[in-house]
Amino acid sequence: MHSIQYTLLGCRLHLLGQGAEDGDNSTVTELKQFTLDLEDHVRLTGSQLHLEALAQTLLPYARHIISGQAREFTSANGMAAITPFHRGHRLQFQKEDGSQGNHDVQLDDGELANMVRCLDAAILDPRLQVDITAPPMQGLRERELRNRLPLRRRLAAPVGGLVLTMALVGLGFLVPVPERFRVTDSEEQPEGDRAVELIEEQGVPIELDMEAINLEEGDAAPDP
């Protein structure tokens, strides 16, 4: 039996399985069991299927935590599930012996980060020649991208447009509308009087050529 161990502050992952000696390193080609210890108060053990379940849940969950969109993740085989819980995280892990009930582990951010780092180290380690692939990188869904914006910013545009519309409608009621007058038949004036009024309103001075008038009068007088 060969073993590989990954140790971080407060977290230790130990892999045990069949393999071959490769110089000073042990290569595991068939994983029999893994043990994950957290601060000496939580111990998770299982087979390769259990380790795959942890990778399928913890890795995408951690990426969503960084993006600010924490939600529940469950492995395809149902052996592991993790969800936000108060200010931390709740991991439900199926027991290796198949007994009733699951391990119900509450994690803080530091413990979750250490578990993710240990899983990353195991998946990327060339000494572990076992098909445990990380889940594919997937972007956030459209609804999750919209939810990333604070509620105040999402409501600013529609509320601002509604306030502006109400303000314009209110100004429309405040501005007086010019009245239109219609002259009835009884108020109509004769054409002559209207012409005189128009001349008076225009106020254009009328100059008379007195010399021309005198000449015309002199031409029209009879000879003595």
Order of alpha helices (4+ residues) and beta strands (2+ residues): beta-beta-beta-beta-alpha-beta-beta-beta-beta-alpha-alpha-alpha-alpha-alpha
